[in-house]
Amino acid sequence: MGFPCTFNVSSTGRSGGIVLSWKKEIQLNIISSSMRAIYVTSIDIIHSKTCHIHFMYGEPNSSLRHAFWEQQCQLSNAPLDDPVFFVDDFNALLGTDDKNGGLGVDDSDFSNLRNFCSVFNLHDPGFSGPRFTWSNMQQGPDLILERLDRCLINQSAGDLCPNVCVKNLPRDSSDQ
């Protein structure tokens, strides 16, 4: 894929696993990793700021999600004054606009990710491309589309990168 630097968290059987790849010109420091996350830092050389970047794969098992998000809210290595980015497949919705089709959802379905955003003062900087990043690959009335992949940033990250915008790839090139 043209990225000479990689770091991966191995899957357990057919579940989980994360691969992070980057160009050699980008200096990333791997701080920690777990089954569902890779935490790195990088120095913004223009502003001499340490950026904290968390690549996450949210809990796919709905019965374990609440405990997963409670644990994420306990992260002690997410400074509130430095630029902080949380990126990847959160397996969670922020609102009704993040789902099309299937069973209805209500505010209680969004509370875990919303609480996480509140704890770290995170917001979604926006995106281009398709709104929905996941599909159940069904047809007609059985089709379900959801926005599970996103980037969340704090105000310091927004100030550092005022034009940051996620580019969602078509689902045939991305998460299926």
LOZAKOL-963203 format. One record per residue (C-alpha): residue number from 0; z, y, x. Coordinates in Angstrom, 1 decimal. Example, Ala and Ser with C-alpha at 12.3 -4.5 7.8 and 13.67 -1.06 7.14 Angstrom:
% LOZAKOL-963203
 lotor      Z      Y      X
     0    7.8   -4.5   12.3
     1    7.1   -1.1   13.7
% end
This chain:
% LOZAKOL-963203
 lotor      Z      Y      X
     0    0.0    0.0    0.0
     1   -0.1    2.3    3.0
     2    3.7    2.8    3.5
     3    4.9    1.5    6.9
     4    8.6    1.9    6.1
     5   10.3   -0.3    3.6
     6   13.8   -1.3    2.5
     7   14.4   -3.9   -0.2
     8   17.2   -5.4   -2.2
     9   16.4   -9.1   -2.8
    10   16.1  -10.4   -6.3
    11   18.5  -13.0   -7.7
    12   16.2  -15.7   -8.9
    13   13.7  -14.0  -11.2
    14   16.0  -11.1  -11.9
    15   16.4   -7.7  -10.2
    16   15.2   -6.7   -6.8
    17   14.2   -3.2   -5.6
    18   11.7   -2.2   -3.0
    19   11.7    1.3   -1.5
    20    8.6    2.3    0.6
    21    7.9    5.6    2.3
    22    5.7    7.2    4.9
    23    6.9    7.4    8.5
    24    6.9   11.2    8.4
    25    9.7   11.2    5.9
    26   13.1   10.7    7.4
    27   15.3    8.6    5.1
    28   18.8    7.4    5.9
    29   19.8    4.3    4.0
    30   23.4    4.9    3.0
    31   24.1    1.9    0.8
    32   22.5   -0.6   -1.5
    33   23.6   -2.9   -4.3
    34   21.9   -5.3   -6.7
    35   20.8   -2.4   -8.8
    36   20.5    0.6   -6.5
    37   19.5    2.0   -3.2
    38   21.2    5.3   -2.0
    39   19.5    7.3    0.7
    40   19.8   10.8    2.1
    41   17.2   13.0    3.6
    42   17.3   16.4    5.2
    43   15.2   19.2    3.8
    44   14.1   20.8    7.0
    45   13.0   24.1    5.4
    46   16.4   24.8    3.9
    47   18.6   22.5    6.1
    48   20.0   20.8    3.0
    49   21.0   17.2    2.7
    50   19.3   15.6   -0.3
    51   21.0   12.6   -2.0
    52   18.6   10.3   -3.6
    53   19.6    7.3   -5.8
    54   17.0    4.8   -6.7
    55   18.3    2.7   -9.6
    56   17.4   -0.2  -11.8
    57   19.5    0.0  -14.9
    58   21.1   -3.1  -16.4
    59   18.5   -4.9  -18.5
    60   21.1   -7.0  -20.5
    61   22.2   -4.8  -23.4
    62   25.6   -6.5  -23.6
    63   26.4   -5.4  -20.0
    64   24.9   -1.9  -20.2
    65   28.1    0.0  -21.2
    66   30.0   -1.5  -18.3
    67   27.1   -0.7  -15.9
    68   27.0    3.0  -17.0
    69   30.8    3.3  -16.8
    70   30.6    2.0  -13.2
    71   27.8    4.5  -12.4
    72   29.9    7.3  -13.6
    73   32.5    6.4  -11.0
    74   30.1    7.0   -8.1
    75   32.0    9.0   -5.5
    76   29.1    9.6   -3.2
    77   27.2   12.0   -5.5
    78   28.2   15.5   -4.4
    79   27.8   18.1   -7.1
    80   26.9   21.0   -4.7
    81   24.1   19.3   -2.8
    82   20.6   18.4   -4.3
    83   21.0   15.1   -6.1
    84   18.1   13.0   -7.5
    85   18.4    9.8   -9.6
    86   15.1    8.0   -9.8
    87   13.7    4.8  -11.4
    88   14.0    2.5  -14.3
    89   17.2    3.3  -16.2
    90   16.7    0.8  -19.0
    91   18.2    3.4  -21.3
    92   16.9    6.1  -23.6
    93   18.0    9.8  -23.8
    94   16.9   10.5  -27.3
    95   14.7    9.4  -30.3
    96   11.6   10.8  -28.6
    97   11.9    8.1  -25.9
    98   11.0    5.3  -28.3
    99    8.1    4.5  -30.7
   100    8.1    1.4  -32.9
   101   10.6   -1.4  -33.3
   102   14.1   -1.1  -34.8
   103   15.5    2.4  -35.3
   104   18.0    3.9  -32.8
   105   20.8    6.4  -33.3
   106   22.9    8.6  -31.2
   107   25.3    5.8  -30.1
   108   22.3    4.1  -28.4
   109   21.9    7.2  -26.2
   110   25.6    7.8  -25.3
   111   25.7    5.9  -22.0
   112   22.8    7.7  -20.3
   113   23.8   11.1  -21.8
   114   27.4   10.6  -20.6
   115   26.1    9.8  -17.1
   116   24.0   13.0  -17.1
   117   27.0   15.0  -18.2
   118   29.3   13.6  -15.5
   119   26.8   14.6  -12.7
   120   25.3   17.7  -14.5
   121   21.8   16.1  -14.5
   122   18.7   17.1  -16.4
   123   15.2   15.8  -16.7
   124   12.7   18.1  -14.8
   125    9.8   16.9  -16.9
   126    6.8   14.7  -16.4
   127    3.0   14.5  -16.6
   128    1.0   11.6  -17.8
   129    1.9    9.1  -20.5
   130    5.2    9.7  -22.2
   131    6.1    6.0  -22.5
   132    6.5    3.9  -19.4
   133    7.3    0.5  -20.9
   134    5.6   -1.6  -23.6
   135    6.4   -4.9  -25.2
   136    2.7   -5.6  -24.9
   137    2.3   -6.4  -28.6
   138   -0.4   -5.2  -30.9
   139   -0.4   -3.2  -34.2
   140    2.9   -2.8  -36.0
   141    4.8   -5.0  -33.5
   142    4.1   -2.6  -30.6
   143    7.2   -1.0  -29.1
   144    6.9    1.8  -26.5
   145    9.8    3.3  -24.6
   146   10.4    5.9  -21.8
   147   12.7    4.0  -19.5
   148   11.5    5.4  -16.1
   149   12.4    8.9  -15.2
   150   13.9   11.2  -12.6
   151   17.1   13.1  -13.2
   152   18.2   15.9  -11.0
   153   21.1   18.4  -10.7
   154   20.8   22.2  -10.6
   155   20.9   22.3   -6.8
   156   17.9   19.9   -6.7
   157   16.1   22.0   -9.3
   158   16.7   25.1   -7.2
   159   15.4   23.4   -4.1
   160   12.4   21.9   -5.8
   161   11.6   24.2   -8.8
   162    8.2   22.6   -9.4
   163    9.3   19.0   -9.3
   164    7.6   16.9  -11.9
   165    7.3   13.2  -12.3
   166    3.8   11.8  -12.7
   167    3.9    8.7  -15.0
   168    1.2    6.3  -14.2
   169   -0.7    4.4  -17.0
   170    1.3    1.3  -18.0
   171   -1.5   -0.9  -16.6
   172   -0.6    0.5  -13.2
   173    3.2    0.8  -13.7
   174    6.1   -1.0  -15.4
   175    5.0   -3.6  -17.9
% end
